[in-house]
Amino acid sequence: MREQEEKAEKRSVAVAIRDPEHPERVLTVLRPEDDEDLPSTWGLPAASLRRGESPEDAALRAGREKLGVTLRLVGTVGEGRLERDDYLLWMREFEAVIVGGEPDVDRPLEGVTRYVAWEWGDPARLEPAARRGSLCSRILLGETERG
């Protein structure tokens, strides 16, 4: 337990964006091959919190910056913690709908994960990511304590 207390905590959010035509599907994103945590894995759009930023604001920013869309948050899916090699990851996951724009991952981003593709998909598509340690996938699939 002492080792866990010494690790820095990384606070982040993820967004489960529902398909307006098929609400059982969510918007999934493919992480790049060189991603340090989950290379070539399908997951949910996510963002780390910036200093002084609320989880809600970070979730809305993830939509704008990473997907080029305006989101409306409609609920909280849950939250969880996961110990990584170098840090403790805390994540809150929101449910959202797109209220403006069309998803586009071909966006210039520096210093953050740039996704290489996106698709509407069944949440079961996230099971491989959950097995590989994706906290956002585990939260959506109910494989962690709900917040």
C-alpha positions in Angstrom: 0.0 0.0 0.0 2.9 2.4 0.7 4.2 2.1 -2.8 0.8 3.0 -4.2 0.7 6.2 -2.0 3.9 7.4 -3.5 2.8 7.3 -7.1 1.4 10.4 -8.7 -2.3 10.4 -9.6 -3.4 11.1 -13.1 -6.9 12.4 -13.3 -8.8 11.8 -16.5 -12.2 11.5 -18.1 -13.7 9.4 -20.9 -16.9 9.9 -22.9 -19.4 7.3 -24.0 -21.1 9.1 -26.9 -24.3 7.4 -28.0 -25.2 7.0 -31.7 -28.3 9.1 -32.3 -29.7 6.5 -34.7 -28.8 3.4 -32.7 -28.5 4.4 -29.0 -27.1 0.9 -28.1 -23.9 1.8 -30.0 -21.2 4.1 -28.8 -18.5 6.1 -30.6 -15.2 4.1 -30.4 -11.8 5.4 -31.3 -8.7 3.6 -32.4 -5.5 4.5 -30.5 -2.3 4.8 -32.6 0.3 2.0 -32.9 2.8 4.1 -30.8 0.4 4.8 -27.9 2.3 4.2 -24.7 -0.5 2.5 -22.8 -2.8 0.8 -25.3 -1.4 0.7 -28.8 -3.7 -0.2 -31.7 -6.7 -0.6 -29.3 -10.3 0.5 -29.7 -11.6 2.6 -26.8 -13.5 5.7 -25.9 -12.5 9.3 -26.4 -10.7 10.4 -23.3 -8.7 13.3 -21.9 -6.5 14.1 -18.9 -7.7 16.9 -16.7 -5.7 20.2 -16.9 -4.9 22.2 -13.8 -8.1 23.8 -12.4 -10.3 22.0 -15.0 -13.5 20.2 -13.9 -14.1 16.7 -15.1 -17.2 18.0 -17.0 -15.1 20.7 -18.8 -12.4 18.1 -19.7 -15.1 15.8 -21.2 -16.5 18.7 -23.3 -12.9 19.6 -24.4 -12.2 16.0 -25.5 -15.2 16.3 -27.8 -14.0 19.6 -29.3 -10.3 18.9 -29.5 -10.1 15.2 -30.3 -13.3 14.8 -32.4 -14.2 18.3 -33.6 -17.7 18.1 -32.1 -19.8 19.8 -29.5 -21.1 17.5 -26.8 -23.9 17.6 -24.3 -23.3 15.5 -21.2 -26.4 13.6 -20.2 -25.1 11.5 -17.3 -22.3 9.8 -15.5 -21.5 6.2 -16.4 -19.2 5.7 -13.4 -15.7 6.1 -12.2 -12.7 4.0 -11.2 -9.0 3.8 -10.4 -6.3 1.7 -11.9 -2.7 1.4 -10.9 -0.3 1.7 -13.8 3.5 1.2 -13.7 4.3 4.9 -13.1 1.1 6.4 -11.8 -2.4 5.9 -10.4 -5.1 6.6 -12.9 -8.4 8.0 -11.7 -11.2 8.3 -14.3 -14.7 9.6 -14.5 -16.8 8.5 -17.5 -19.6 10.5 -18.8 -22.4 9.6 -21.2 -22.9 12.3 -23.9 -24.6 13.1 -27.2 -23.3 15.1 -30.1 -25.1 18.4 -30.5 -22.9 20.0 -33.1 -20.4 18.9 -35.8 -19.4 15.6 -37.3 -16.7 13.4 -35.7 -13.3 13.8 -37.3 -10.1 12.3 -35.8 -7.8 13.7 -38.5 -7.0 16.7 -36.4 -3.6 18.3 -35.5 -2.9 17.7 -31.9 0.3 18.1 -29.9 1.0 16.5 -26.6 -2.1 14.3 -26.5 -3.3 11.0 -28.0 -4.3 11.5 -31.6 -6.8 8.8 -32.7 -6.4 7.2 -36.1 -10.0 6.1 -36.7 -13.5 6.2 -35.2 -16.6 4.1 -35.7 -20.0 3.6 -34.0 -19.8 0.2 -32.4 -21.3 -2.2 -29.9 -19.8 -1.7 -26.4 -18.7 -5.4 -26.6 -16.0 -4.1 -29.1 -14.2 -2.7 -26.0 -13.8 -6.1 -24.3 -10.2 -6.6 -25.7 -9.2 -3.2 -24.5 -10.7 -3.9 -21.0 -8.6 -7.1 -20.9 -5.5 -5.0 -21.8 -6.1 -2.6 -18.9 -8.3 0.1 -20.5 -10.1 1.7 -17.5 -12.7 3.5 -19.7 -13.6 0.2 -21.3 -13.9 -1.5 -18.0 -16.1 1.3 -16.6 -18.5 1.1 -19.6 -18.6 -2.6 -19.5 -19.3 -2.6 -15.7 -16.1 -4.3 -14.8 -15.1 -1.9 -12.1 -16.9 -0.3 -9.2 -19.4 2.3 -10.3 -18.9 5.8 -8.9 
